[in-house]
Every structure is written in structure tokens, then in C-alpha cells.
Amino acid sequence: MADQSKGPLLRANPVFRGVPVKEIEGLIPVTQAERHRPREFIFMEGDPSLWLYIVQSGRVKILKHSRAGKDVVLELLGPGEIFGGVAVLEKRPYPATAQAMETTDVLKIPRDPLLTLSERYPSIVREMALMIGRRLRTAHESVKSLAVEPVEARLAATLMRLADREGKRSRSGVELPYHLTRQSLADMAGTTVETAIRVVSRWLKDGLVVDDSGRLVLKNPDALRAMAHGEPEA
């Protein structure tokens, strides 16, 4: 990626909102661009945190590996979103794994220049903390759902979270702007892929969702939201 393409992405990110443009431009020469193939790992849990990453295009899945060998998906991140930043600021290993869901371009900023800049502009740390706070609230809702909700409600709640965050309204319904595998949906909802396939197949049959070339479209988001909240169908 040319340097002139890096600048707008850095300047537009809320984490750098309080940093003068001249200082941001100082990061451009050391910021690197990378492209990752679908399912390629960007970093692994436990790797040293040498870079802060920003999604330029594509999607990144943040996941944890359980002792039982099962992956638990914590987040799906899209263009403009940062990941790996808190580990960089705390100089500790990455606490989770980052994997490209599709062909994905990222920018990565080396740790030392970022730490130097954050010492001069504490707003970087403040904005990072606000971002993590928002993500933790979402994670808390997910954990609470995993503990008490039946599997169909969990799957519906997962779809609605993704739709509320990135869904695009069209005449067909609310479209998820990326390919979401049944495995990823199952991992986010804390169930098996077989169960996710069975439930989504029923929703397809009932017309609650449609599959548009691998991308789910929520035809009846109100019904799915009611299902996520445990409300009986009308």
C-alpha cells in the first residue's frame, strides 16, 4: 500500500483522534501493509505483541483456543477496526489468535513508535480503553447468553449482534456484508456446527433468513430478535 493510502486510514481511526496530523504522518514510514489469505493466521495466542493492527479491508476473526481443543470466536472485526493494541500497550503476549476470514488487508504499526507516541498523547490510551470497554460489554452479554439461554436463542442473538453492528438494510432484509460459515456462527454461539446447520436450515425453510451466495440475509429480523430475547413467536 502506498504511503498516501495509509495516512487517511490512520487519521480516521478514533484511537488517533487527539493526535496532531503531523505526528500521525510520522508513523506512516514505519507502518507496514500486509495481505492475508482466507483462514490464514495473522498472529497466534501467546505470540509477542510487536504490532498494533488495523483492518484495511476484509474481515478478521479473534478467537481463543480452549483446553478441549475447541475454538471460541470472541469477535469479528471489519474495516477500520483495531486489534492487538492493548497487548502492545501492556507489552504482554497477544491474549488471543487473529485469523483472516477472507482475503484481508491490514496495516500494522510497530510497538516502540506507538508507545513513544502514546507517552506524548495519553488520548491514545484513553481511546483504546473506551474501545475495549465497548467490546467487553458485548463479550459480557455473549457470556451471559451462553450460560442461560437455549441454543436457538443464542444463535439468533449472535445473528442480531452482527446485524446491528454491520448489517445493511435492503429490500430483501438485513444483509450481513460477509460470508459467515456455520462453523463460525456455532463458535460464536457456543454450540456445535451440526446444531448451527440444523437451526439455520430450519430458519431458511421458514423464511426467517435466506442464503445469498453464502451471505445470510435476515428476512425477518423482528422475529429473530424476539427469539433472541426468549419471546414466543407470534
C-alpha positions in Angstrom: 0.0 0.0 0.0 1.4 3.4 -0.9 2.2 5.8 2.0 -0.5 8.2 0.8 -3.1 5.5 1.3 -2.0 4.7 4.8 -2.5 8.3 6.1 -6.2 8.6 5.7 -6.8 5.2 7.5 -4.7 6.2 10.4 -6.1 9.7 10.7 -9.7 8.4 10.5 -9.2 6.0 13.4 -10.8 7.1 16.7 -7.7 5.9 18.6 -5.7 8.7 17.0 -8.4 11.4 17.3 -6.4 13.5 19.7 -3.1 13.2 17.9 -1.9 16.1 15.6 -1.8 15.2 11.9 2.0 15.8 11.8 2.6 13.2 14.5 0.4 10.7 12.7 2.3 11.3 9.5 5.4 10.4 11.4 4.0 6.9 11.8 3.5 6.3 8.1 7.1 5.4 7.1 7.2 2.6 9.8 3.7 1.3 9.2 3.6 -1.8 7.1 0.8 -3.2 4.9 0.1 -7.0 4.8 -2.3 -9.1 2.9 -3.6 -12.4 4.3 -5.4 -15.2 2.6 -8.7 -16.6 3.9 -8.1 -18.7 7.1 -4.5 -17.5 7.3 -3.4 -16.7 10.9 -2.2 -13.1 11.4 -0.9 -13.9 14.9 -1.3 -16.7 17.4 -2.3 -16.5 21.1 0.9 -16.2 23.1 3.0 -14.5 20.3 4.9 -11.5 21.4 2.9 -8.3 20.8 5.2 -6.5 18.3 2.5 -4.8 16.2 -0.8 -3.0 16.5 -3.1 -3.9 13.6 -5.8 -2.0 11.7 -8.2 -3.8 9.3 -7.9 -2.0 5.9 -10.3 -4.4 4.0 -11.7 -7.8 4.6 -12.6 -9.4 8.0 -10.6 -10.7 10.9 -11.8 -13.3 13.5 -10.4 -13.1 17.0 -10.6 -16.5 18.8 -9.4 -18.4 21.8 -8.3 -22.0 21.9 -10.0 -23.9 24.7 -8.3 -26.8 26.6 -10.8 -29.1 25.0 -9.4 -28.1 21.6 -12.4 -26.1 20.5 -12.1 -22.6 19.1 -14.3 -19.9 20.7 -14.8 -16.8 18.5 -14.7 -13.6 20.5 -15.1 -11.0 17.8 -15.5 -10.4 14.1 -13.7 -7.2 13.0 -14.2 -5.2 9.8 -12.5 -2.3 8.0 -11.2 0.5 10.3 -11.1 -1.6 13.4 -8.0 -2.1 15.6 -6.8 -5.3 17.2 -3.8 -6.3 19.3 -3.5 -2.8 20.7 -3.9 -3.4 24.4 -1.3 -6.2 24.4 1.1 -3.8 22.7 0.5 -1.1 25.3 0.9 -3.5 28.1 3.9 -5.2 26.5 2.4 -8.7 27.0 1.8 -11.5 24.6 -1.3 -11.5 22.4 -4.1 -13.0 24.6 -6.0 -14.5 21.6 -5.5 -15.5 18.0 -6.3 -13.4 14.9 -7.3 -15.1 11.7 -8.4 -13.7 8.3 -11.9 -14.8 7.4 -11.5 -13.8 3.8 -8.8 -12.0 1.7 -7.8 -9.3 4.2 -5.5 -6.3 4.1 -4.2 -4.9 7.3 -1.9 -2.1 8.4 0.5 -2.9 11.3 2.2 -0.3 13.4 5.4 -1.4 15.3 5.2 -1.3 19.1 8.1 1.1 20.0 7.0 4.1 17.9 3.4 3.6 19.1 4.5 3.5 22.8 6.6 6.6 22.3 3.6 8.4 20.7 1.2 7.3 23.5 3.5 8.8 26.1 3.2 12.1 24.5 -0.5 11.8 23.7 -2.4 9.9 26.5 -5.6 10.2 24.5 -4.3 7.1 22.5 -4.5 5.0 25.7 -7.9 6.6 26.7 -9.5 5.8 23.3 -8.1 2.3 23.4 -9.6 1.8 26.8 -13.0 3.0 25.6 -12.8 0.7 22.6 -12.0 -2.3 24.8 -14.8 -1.3 27.2 -17.3 -1.4 24.4 -16.1 -4.8 23.3 -16.1 -6.2 26.9 -19.8 -5.2 27.3 -20.6 -7.1 24.1 -18.5 -10.1 25.4 -20.3 -9.9 28.8 -23.7 -10.2 27.0 -22.4 -13.1 25.0 -21.1 -15.0 28.1 -24.4 -14.4 29.9 -26.3 -15.7 26.9 -24.0 -18.8 26.8 -24.7 -19.5 30.4 -28.5 -19.3 30.5 -30.1 -19.2 27.0 -31.2 -22.2 24.9 -29.2 -22.8 21.8 -31.7 -21.3 19.3 -31.9 -18.1 21.3 -28.1 -17.9 21.3 -27.8 -18.4 17.6 -30.5 -15.7 17.0 -28.8 -13.3 19.4 -25.5 -13.8 17.6 -27.0 -13.0 14.2 -28.7 -9.9 15.6 -25.5 -8.7 17.2 -23.7 -8.9 13.9 -26.7 -7.4 12.0 -26.9 -4.5 14.5 -23.3 -3.8 14.1 -22.7 -4.2 10.4 -25.9 -5.2 8.7 -27.1 -3.4 5.6 -30.8 -2.8 5.1 -32.1 -3.6 1.6 -35.4 -4.6 0.1 -34.5 -8.3 0.9 -34.0 -7.6 4.6 -30.8 -7.0 6.6 -27.8 -8.3 4.8 -24.6 -9.4 6.6 -21.8 -8.0 4.4 -19.5 -11.0 4.6 -19.6 -14.8 4.3 -20.4 -16.3 7.7 -19.7 -20.0 7.9 -21.9 -22.3 10.1 -18.7 -23.2 11.9 -18.0 -19.5 12.8 -21.7 -19.0 13.8 -21.5 -22.1 16.0 -18.2 -21.0 17.6 -19.7 -17.5 18.5 -22.9 -19.1 19.9 -21.1 -21.8 21.9 -22.7 -24.7 20.1 -21.7 -27.4 17.6 -21.6 -26.9 13.9 -24.2 -29.7 13.4 -26.6 -27.8 15.6 -26.0 -24.5 13.8 -26.6 -26.2 10.5 -29.8 -27.7 11.7 -31.2 -24.5 13.2 -30.2 -22.3 10.2 -31.7 -24.8 7.8 -35.0 -24.5 9.7 -34.8 -20.8 9.6 -34.1 -20.9 5.8 -37.2 -23.2 5.4 -39.4 -20.9 7.5 -38.2 -17.8 5.6 -36.6 -16.1 8.5 -33.3 -15.9 6.6 -32.1 -16.5 3.1 -28.7 -17.5 1.8 -27.5 -15.2 -0.9 -24.3 -16.8 -2.3 -23.0 -17.7 1.1 -24.1 -14.4 2.8 -27.0 -14.5 5.1 -29.9 -12.1 4.7 -32.2 -11.6 7.7 -35.7 -11.6 6.1 -37.5 -11.2 9.4 -35.1 -9.6 11.9 -38.0 -8.8 14.3 -38.8 -12.5 14.7 -35.1 -13.3 15.2 -34.8 -10.5 17.8 -37.8 -11.8 19.7 -36.3 -15.3 19.5 -33.0 -14.0 20.9 -34.9 -12.4 23.8 -36.8 -15.6 24.5 -40.1 -14.3 23.4 -42.7 -16.7 22.0 -43.3 -16.5 18.2 -46.5 -14.5 17.3 
